[in-house]
Amino acid sequence: MPTRITIDQFCASIPMSRATYFRLQRIGDGPHTVRVGGRVLINKSEVKAWLKRRRPCKISAPLVRPW
């Protein structure tokens, strides 16, 4: 069972467009990647860690709308 997935597999599993993936990578908010030969791969464990980091935090007070 492979422990690494391609960018396309990652985007399909989230789901997320490739454009969004590359935008997140450009600003430093994407998952960590590894280069294997000429391929860019993402460890499955990194996908889980990245998703955990991106979870919204719980808000104790209700949101106040400005309108």
Buried (B, 14 or more C-beta within 10 A) or exposed (E): EEEBBEBEBBBEEBEBEEEEBEEBBEEEEBBEBEEEEEEBBBBBEBBEEBEEEEEEEEEEEEEEEEE
